[in-house]
Amino acid sequence: MSFTSDVKNELYHIQTNEISSKSELAGLIKFKGFIEIGKTTYLELTLKDSGAMRRAKQLLKNFDVNDTTITYQNQKRLKMGKIFTMRITAENVEDFLKDLGLDLLGHIKDDKFSDPTIFSAFVRGAFIASGSIANPMKYHHLEFYNQQIEPLNWMKKKFEDFFGIVGSTIDIKYGYRFYIKNGEMINEFLNLIEATDSANFFSSIMASKKIHSDVTRSMNFIDANSKRSGNASWKQIEAVKIVENALGLDDFPAQVRETAILRMKNPELSLREIGNILDPPVSKSVVHRRIMKIIEVAKKIQEGG
């Protein structure tokens, strides 16, 4: 089962009141609804998931509708599986839609969704109808699809104004897509639509990824430092050997000579560690200056000076 299915299955069991039911149903209808205006005016809601259809039927219990009928058919040609269609017949469809925050043309009445909580319920319905979310173990991606760009741009602005969640809309084949790729923002989205179990899972995956990333970065840093230290140690030891073989170390001051000998005997130690075992202990910079005197002489010997 996909992560999208897990999230939606969690949403199907959220308890709602009359106000949030209206908003969620408005999201479902706006993204997957169709209005037939004629001798008999009715709404049709088409969904690909039986759980989503049961959710729609549950939400409708809060409203005065004359009748609902649910049918399904297999879309073998398009390989879409079962498609569920609910026909909603209300005494006055226009009033019914107005109560939800929509009109007969499907326009969203912005004043109906001025409260962030009510907007979040609308988004929950929109996600059930036409949303998807990638498995957070692979990558971060949340999206909504609609054949019209207006509702997606409206949602985009609401997300930014209410919650600071930033997404993008793009033109794709047969419609438009609104998507969010920031992991923290997707996690906040899951909390907003009350998919708390999914949000906790998403958050734990992000935390695990961060720990893994931090450990990998630290190991790379340590490895790089080890290689640098190893190269430096090798060059210093080579310089001491060159000087010792050509001139000997007796003419150097006792402190330089002692440091050079420790460097030769302890190739695995850093300059700081060598400084700590000298008597008296000295800083890394002091050890470096002493070794540099050896290295400078070694260079002259190699250059024939």
Secondary structure by P-SEA (a helix, b strand, c coil): ccaaaaaaaaaaaccccaaaaaaaaaaaaaabbbbbbccccbbbbbbccaaaaaaaaaaaccccccbbbbbbbbcccccccbbbbbbbbcccaaaaaaaacccccccccccccccaaaaaaaaaaaaacbbbbcccccbbbbbcccccaaaaaaaaaaaaacccccbbbbbcccbbbbbbccaaaaaaaaaaacaaaaaaaaaaaaaaaaaaaaaaaaaaaaaaaaaaaaaaaaaaaaaaaaaaaccccccccaaaaaaaaaaaacccccaaaaaaaccccccaaaaaaaaaaaaaaaaaaaacc
